[in-house]
Amino acid sequence: MSQHLSRTSFTIPSYPLGWQGGLLLFLLALSVFLAPSSPWLSELIPPSPTPTPTPTPTPSPTATPSPTPSPSPTSTPTPTRTPTSTPTWTPSRTPTATPSPTSTATRTPFPTVTVTPMSSRVPAVTPTPTPYLSAHRWPTPAPHPPLHYWLTRPFRPPAQVWASPYYPYGSNGDGRYLVHHGADFPNPEGTPILAGAEATVVFAGPDTREVLGPWAHFYGRAVVLRLTRQYQGRPVYVLYGHVRRTFVRKGDRVHQGQVIAEVGQEGIAMGPHLHLEVRLGENDYNATVNPEFWLTYMPGHGTLIGRLVTPDGRAWMGARILLYRVQKGQPRYWTTVPTYLEAPGIQPDPLWGENWLLTDVPEGEYVLEVAGVSPPLRRRVHVHAGETLFVEFVVPR
């Protein structure tokens, strides 16, 4: 507010009171003039300026890595080129897809980890070590491998029913975490967890005495089911980890869709989520397979599964497969999936021999690209709802 200084004149009247009366009247006027309570006096004496506090810079928070993953990529690159080749095979629409013909690059792959984009904008891919080869030959797919989508989703909407894509099976979060033996479903603490199939409870409670992971109390609290069905004569176990509470006991029979636990963040966990594992043959941390390959299809979605191997059958570990969705004739970046890392307990399905998997892919046309290969190695595919397509890339050393 602006200060306005008003000048006020006082006229002292003269009366015939003598010099004593005049003096008295003068002193009276002077006391009024100097009275501190006079409202106009405050206008003549400007208030002392109030110091303006100097703002203190607030340090920017440091981001903390989390396996619970974040939203899907929102950037839509503008394509500048189309795939260089058209596949000569036609994807099978039968649910028991036969491995497709292979694509072979003609130059030495993976000279660097630079992604060769199909657009003018590079997808946000965190730098990773150069892909490496498995120590041994990777399992060969069976001629007609069976599908086994036996497990319903562990949650019902509006809870999140799909697995986080940022820490998939067989990956290590770009070196930040242990190699992942399962799939994560971020949901609020206390969200009900549902049994995926008819089964018997073989474990329920804290894992402090019975070690279920690499060490005691790794999951904090867990439920382990042994399915009624077997796969190729082998028992199938499903582990639900980091739960807050359990509602079943060892020996209980459970049915598909029954509430067996609640989401928590017990044990080695960063935020509330469900850690889901599928163990094949025995209830052991080193007997896992990719659990997403056992979950029922989402409506309107299909699955891409495949291998990235050398001509002599060794797998490329820690490589990147980029997926572009074709919209209005142009491929637009959709997502990225890493190939499995070589680690104890990480293995492909024994009949599919895969080393990468993409589930919950909306029906439509796509282009797959092996990142870091020169010249670019791509494959155009069509994903059908409720179907699984096997794609194999062969890249020499």
ZIGI-V378762 format. One record per residue. N is the residue number from 1. RES is the residue in one small letter. PHI is phi in degrees with one decimal (none if undefined). OMEGA is omega in radians with two decimals (999 if undefined). Layout:
# ZIGI-V378762
n:res:phi:omega
N:RES:PHI:OMEGA
N:RES:PHI:OMEGA
This chain:
# ZIGI-V378762
n:res:phi:omega
1:m:none:-3.13
2:s:-75.8:3.11
3:q:-88.5:3.10
4:h:-112.6:-3.11
5:l:-91.7:3.13
6:s:-97.8:3.14
7:r:-97.4:-3.12
8:t:-115.0:-3.13
9:s:-100.6:3.06
10:f:-111.4:3.07
11:t:-110.4:-3.13
12:i:-89.5:-3.11
13:p:-70.5:3.14
14:s:-107.4:3.11
15:y:-129.2:-3.12
16:p:-77.4:-3.10
17:l:-106.4:-3.09
18:g:82.5:-3.08
19:w:-70.4:3.12
20:q:-69.3:3.12
21:g:-64.1:3.10
22:g:-62.5:3.12
23:l:-63.3:3.12
24:l:-61.5:3.14
25:l:-63.1:3.11
26:f:-64.3:3.13
27:l:-65.4:3.11
28:l:-62.8:3.13
29:a:-64.0:-3.14
30:l:-65.2:3.11
31:s:-65.8:3.09
32:v:-65.4:-3.12
33:f:-63.3:-3.08
34:l:-97.0:-3.10
35:a:-60.9:-3.11
36:p:-68.9:-3.11
37:s:-86.7:-3.12
38:s:-64.1:-3.08
39:p:-64.0:-3.10
40:w:-75.2:-3.13
41:l:-64.5:3.13
42:s:-66.3:3.10
43:e:-76.1:3.14
44:l:-76.6:-3.12
45:i:-105.5:-3.10
46:p:-63.1:3.14
47:p:-66.5:3.09
48:s:-63.9:-3.13
49:p:-64.1:3.10
50:t:-84.0:-3.12
51:p:-59.6:3.08
52:t:-85.0:-3.10
53:p:-62.6:3.10
54:t:-80.8:-3.11
55:p:-62.1:3.13
56:t:-96.4:-3.13
57:p:-59.2:3.09
58:t:-97.6:-3.12
59:p:-63.1:3.10
60:s:-68.9:3.13
61:p:-65.7:3.11
62:t:-91.3:-3.12
63:a:-68.2:3.11
64:t:-108.5:-3.13
65:p:-60.5:3.10
66:s:-140.4:3.12
67:p:-76.6:-3.12
68:t:-95.2:3.08
69:p:2.3:-2.83
70:s:-144.4:-3.06
71:p:-68.2:3.13
72:s:-65.3:-3.11
73:p:-58.6:-3.12
74:t:-107.5:-3.12
75:s:-74.2:3.13
76:t:-117.8:-3.10
77:p:-66.8:3.10
78:t:-92.3:-3.06
79:p:-64.5:3.08
80:t:-120.5:3.11
81:r:-153.1:-3.12
82:t:-107.9:-3.13
83:p:-52.6:-3.04
84:t:-80.0:-3.11
85:s:-144.5:3.10
86:t:-108.0:-3.11
87:p:-63.4:-3.10
88:t:-96.9:-3.13
89:w:-108.7:3.10
90:t:-111.2:-3.14
91:p:-59.8:3.12
92:s:-76.3:3.11
93:r:-97.3:3.08
94:t:-84.8:-3.10
95:p:-67.0:3.11
96:t:-102.6:-3.04
97:a:-69.3:3.07
98:t:-87.9:3.11
99:p:-50.3:-3.05
100:s:-80.1:3.04
101:p:-57.5:-3.04
102:t:-92.0:3.02
103:s:-111.8:-3.07
104:t:-122.6:3.04
105:a:-76.5:-3.07
106:t:-107.1:3.12
107:r:-126.5:-3.14
108:t:-63.4:-3.07
109:p:-83.6:2.98
110:f:53.0:3.04
111:p:-66.5:3.04
112:t:-141.9:3.09
113:v:-98.3:-3.14
114:t:-69.7:3.11
115:v:-77.4:3.06
116:t:-93.5:-3.02
117:p:-80.0:3.05
118:m:-98.4:-3.08
119:s:-140.5:-3.13
120:s:-77.3:3.11
121:r:-117.0:-3.08
122:v:-83.6:3.06
123:p:-58.1:-3.13
124:a:-73.9:-3.13
125:v:-118.1:3.14
126:t:-69.5:3.13
127:p:-57.5:3.13
128:t:-131.7:3.07
129:p:-60.6:3.10
130:t:-59.5:3.12
131:p:-55.4:-3.11
132:y:-132.7:-3.08
133:l:-94.2:3.04
134:s:-65.0:-3.10
135:a:-68.9:-3.08
136:h:-131.3:3.07
137:r:-61.3:3.13
138:w:-81.8:3.14
139:p:-55.8:-3.14
140:t:-87.7:3.13
141:p:-63.4:3.03
142:a:-71.4:-3.12
143:p:-58.1:-3.14
144:h:-135.4:-3.08
145:p:-68.2:-3.13
146:p:-80.3:3.03
147:l:-90.1:-3.11
148:h:-145.0:3.07
149:y:-83.0:-3.00
150:w:-90.5:-2.98
151:l:-101.1:2.97
152:t:-74.2:-3.11
153:r:-63.2:-3.09
154:p:-74.6:3.13
155:f:-138.0:3.00
156:r:-111.3:3.05
157:p:-57.8:0.22
158:p:-84.8:3.07
159:a:-64.6:3.13
160:q:-72.2:-3.03
161:v:-107.9:3.12
162:w:-112.0:-3.10
163:a:-76.9:3.09
164:s:-65.7:3.14
165:p:-84.8:-3.00
166:y:-94.2:3.11
167:y:-149.5:-3.02
168:p:-74.6:3.12
169:y:-55.7:3.08
170:g:79.6:3.12
171:s:-112.7:-3.14
172:n:-129.5:3.12
173:g:60.1:-3.11
174:d:57.5:3.05
175:g:87.5:-3.09
176:r:-86.9:-3.02
177:y:-131.4:2.99
178:l:-66.0:3.05
179:v:-61.0:-2.99
180:h:-81.2:3.14
181:h:-98.4:-3.11
182:g:-151.7:3.10
183:a:-133.2:-3.08
184:d:-109.3:3.10
185:f:-123.6:3.12
186:p:-68.4:3.08
187:n:-155.0:-3.14
188:p:-60.5:3.11
189:e:-59.1:-3.13
190:g:94.1:3.11
191:t:-63.4:-3.13
192:p:-63.5:3.10
193:i:-108.2:-3.03
194:l:-108.2:3.04
195:a:-65.7:-3.07
196:g:-84.2:-3.07
197:a:-165.4:3.03
198:e:-63.9:-3.02
199:a:-163.4:3.04
200:t:-116.1:3.12
201:v:-76.6:3.10
202:v:-106.8:3.07
203:f:-158.8:3.05
204:a:-157.4:3.11
205:g:133.8:3.12
206:p:-67.6:3.13
207:d:-101.3:-3.14
208:t:-80.7:-3.13
209:r:-99.7:3.09
210:e:-92.4:-3.06
211:v:-80.8:3.13
212:l:-104.0:-3.11
213:g:-118.1:-3.14
214:p:-69.5:3.06
215:w:-155.0:-3.12
216:a:-64.6:3.12
217:h:61.8:3.11
218:f:-69.9:3.11
219:y:-93.2:-3.12
220:g:78.3:3.07
221:r:-150.8:-3.03
222:a:-151.9:2.98
223:v:-127.0:3.08
224:v:-122.5:3.11
225:l:-110.4:2.94
226:r:-107.9:-3.07
227:l:-64.8:3.07
228:t:-67.3:3.12
229:r:-82.2:3.05
230:q:-118.1:3.13
231:y:-111.1:-3.11
232:q:53.7:3.11
233:g:76.2:-3.11
234:r:-115.0:3.11
235:p:-67.7:3.14
236:v:-120.2:3.14
237:y:-114.7:3.11
238:v:-123.8:-3.13
239:l:-107.9:3.06
240:y:-114.9:-2.98
241:g:-112.9:3.14
242:h:67.6:-3.06
243:v:-78.7:-3.13
244:r:-84.0:-3.14
245:r:-140.2:3.04
246:t:-116.5:-3.12
247:f:-119.6:3.12
248:v:-132.5:3.11
249:r:-127.9:3.12
250:k:-56.5:-3.13
251:g:96.7:3.13
252:d:-67.0:2.96
253:r:-94.9:-3.14
254:v:-121.3:3.11
255:h:-110.9:-3.11
256:q:-60.6:3.13
257:g:91.0:3.13
258:q:-73.0:3.09
259:v:-72.9:-3.09
260:i:-115.6:-3.09
261:a:-166.6:3.07
262:e:-126.0:3.10
263:v:-61.6:3.07
264:g:-144.0:3.06
265:q:-143.5:-3.13
266:e:-77.1:3.10
267:g:69.2:-3.13
268:i:-85.6:-3.09
269:a:-143.6:3.08
270:m:-117.0:-3.11
271:g:89.2:-3.11
272:p:-68.8:3.08
273:h:-167.9:3.02
274:l:-100.4:2.99
275:h:-101.5:-3.08
276:l:-111.5:3.08
277:e:-127.4:2.92
278:v:-120.7:-3.13
279:r:-116.6:-3.02
280:l:-110.8:3.07
281:g:94.9:3.12
282:e:-156.0:3.13
283:n:-84.0:-3.05
284:d:-143.4:-3.14
285:y:-60.8:-3.12
286:n:-96.4:3.14
287:a:-123.8:-3.04
288:t:-84.3:2.94
289:v:-131.6:-3.06
290:n:-67.1:-3.07
291:p:-68.9:-3.12
292:e:-65.0:3.13
293:f:-76.7:3.13
294:w:-109.2:-3.10
295:l:-91.0:-3.14
296:t:-58.5:3.11
297:y:-60.7:2.90
298:m:-80.9:3.13
299:p:-55.6:3.12
300:g:79.4:-3.08
301:h:-125.4:3.07
302:g:-132.7:-3.07
303:t:-128.1:2.96
304:l:-112.2:-3.13
305:i:-139.3:-3.12
306:g:-175.5:-3.09
307:r:-134.6:2.98
308:l:-125.5:-2.97
309:v:-135.2:3.03
310:t:-88.3:3.11
311:p:-58.2:3.13
312:d:-92.7:2.97
313:g:91.0:3.06
314:r:-87.8:-3.03
315:a:-89.4:2.98
316:w:-83.3:-3.08
317:m:-101.3:3.09
318:g:70.9:3.05
319:a:-82.4:-3.10
320:r:-120.2:3.01
321:i:-109.6:3.11
322:l:-96.5:3.12
323:l:-119.4:3.10
324:y:-114.7:3.08
325:r:-92.9:-3.12
326:v:-88.0:3.13
327:q:-128.6:-3.09
328:k:56.0:3.08
329:g:81.5:-3.09
330:q:-118.4:3.11
331:p:-78.0:3.12
332:r:-122.7:-3.08
333:y:-54.8:-3.10
334:w:-116.4:-3.13
335:t:-163.5:3.12
336:t:-132.9:3.05
337:v:-131.3:3.08
338:p:-85.7:2.97
339:t:-77.2:-3.08
340:y:-59.1:2.97
341:l:-87.5:3.09
342:e:-85.7:-3.10
343:a:-155.6:3.10
344:p:-56.9:3.10
345:g:87.7:3.10
346:i:-99.2:-3.06
347:q:-150.1:3.10
348:p:-81.1:2.95
349:d:-61.1:-3.03
350:p:-62.7:-3.13
351:l:-104.4:3.14
352:w:-101.5:3.09
353:g:61.6:-3.08
354:e:-78.1:2.91
355:n:-133.7:2.91
356:w:-156.2:-3.06
357:l:-152.1:3.03
358:l:-129.6:3.08
359:t:-102.9:3.10
360:d:55.0:3.09
361:v:-94.7:3.13
362:p:-59.6:3.14
363:e:-57.7:3.11
364:g:153.8:3.14
365:e:-90.0:-3.11
366:y:-141.4:2.97
367:v:-126.0:3.04
368:l:-95.6:3.13
369:e:-136.9:3.04
370:v:-85.4:-3.08
371:a:-72.1:3.03
372:g:83.8:-3.14
373:v:-95.6:3.11
374:s:-127.1:-0.02
375:p:-69.8:-3.10
376:p:-56.2:3.13
377:l:-112.2:-3.02
378:r:-133.6:3.10
379:r:-147.3:3.09
380:r:-91.0:-3.07
381:v:-137.3:3.02
382:h:-120.7:3.11
383:v:-97.1:3.09
384:h:-101.8:3.13
385:a:-62.2:3.10
386:g:73.4:3.13
387:e:-132.5:-3.12
388:t:-119.9:-3.14
389:l:-117.9:3.12
390:f:-96.7:3.13
391:v:-130.9:3.13
392:e:-117.0:3.02
393:f:-111.4:3.08
394:v:-112.2:-3.09
395:v:-125.6:-3.13
396:p:-68.6:3.14
397:r:-69.3:999
